[in-house]
Amino acid sequence: MKTTLYIFVVLSLFTATACRKKGCTDPNATNYSESAKKDDGSCQFNTTYSIPSTYAFTRSGNSTVDFSGQSARIEQLLQLIDYVESGETAVISAQSIQDMFQNTGGNGGGLFTGIAANATKQLKDKCFALDVTRIESYFDSVALASNSFANAASNGQAGTLTSGTSTYLFSANGFDYAELIEKSIMGAVFEYQALNIYFGATKMNVDNTTSVDVSAGQYYTLMEHHWDEAFGYFGVPVDFPTTVNDFFWSEYCDNQNATLSSNSIMMQNFLKGRAAITNNELGDRDVTIENIRDMWERIAAYQAMAYLDQAIGYFGNDNAKYLHTLSEAYGFIYSLRYAPIETRNMTTQEVDDAIAAFGNNLWNLTVQDLQAIKATIDAKY
């Protein structure tokens, strides 16, 4: 009897595993597969309009795409993080980071170059309002830590640690504030603006019949432009995933592609949604919005779990990499707050609880603590 039961259990587990095949999991697709458990990007849709293979849309021979404002803000964050990371070898100023955050003087307090110096664009005024103070407190923390850049970091001592060719600056309680600042702005500005503001009713329920201003070269409708701006905050090249940026959401979408098929799902939905708007198929647009919102949130959750796994591997072996990857995990978990509250998998309180589980000193965490935090996220995603 025990042998029979054992064989039954093994066969059941084998069958369950075998059934987790890849395929099209979108019920709106013509090749939807009920048995597919993981989307492989093969979904096909019976549309009456064409969907381009790259993010290029025209009308009467003129481009209708413009997300230059988002490109400027992405460049601002790149240069802001470059300045913050200079605290690994020199003392930096919290005021200078603040000036870059709000683009003081149109050139980030004299620190911005190129398109980042766009006088009309800044990160602060697009940031989720309730988190501005928290993010600005990180500027003070990293500047304070930079005063100790010449010291070796340890529990209770700010300073730097090196692993291979990489050097990181840590606060006295083990946080890599460069990572907290980067991930916080990725979430509180880029993700929040795209998923909540530009995909929200106020930005989507607008004119879609007339060009904004042909005389100024603005051949797009207002709805098309809002969609482009959401795409701009995702920060991928127009031919993604053929080309992948090695920073921000483009990088992390690609990092999780093997697990989530995130590259094709995100790009196909951005392309289809934009084509749907151009052809006034707003039902199709709304489906793609939900698909993008879901996948963007999952990218953050899975990247957080990946960093927790890495931190567990570095525990007790490489403090520099351990604290660095743990800070990245912390930042990605916090970014789960910026998925739309109506559809997100974790409530604000659940995210806050996961963050609280880190405590105030990363040096004091155990492997069991990290496994428990990961299990909490894994259970939701």
Secondary structure, 3 states (H helix, E strand, C coil): CHHHHHHHHHHHHHHHHHCCEEECCCCCCCCCCCCEEEECCCCCCCCCCCCCCCCCCEECCEECCCCHHHHHHHHHHHHHHHHHHHHHCCCCCHHHHHHHHCCHHHCCCCCCCHHHHCCCCCCHHHCCHHHHHHHHHHHHHHHHHHCCCCCECECCECEEEEECCEEEEECCCCCCHHHHHHHHHHHHHHHHHHHHHHCCHHHHCCCCCCCCEHHHCECCCHHHHHHHHHHHHHCCCCCCCCCCCCCHHHHHHHHCHHHHCHHHHHHHHHHHHHHHHHCCCHHHHHHHHHHHHHHHHHHHHHHHHHHHHHHHHHCCCCHHHHHHHHHHHHHHHHHHHHCCCCCCCCCHHHHHHHHHCCCCCHHHCCHHHHHHHHHHHHHHC
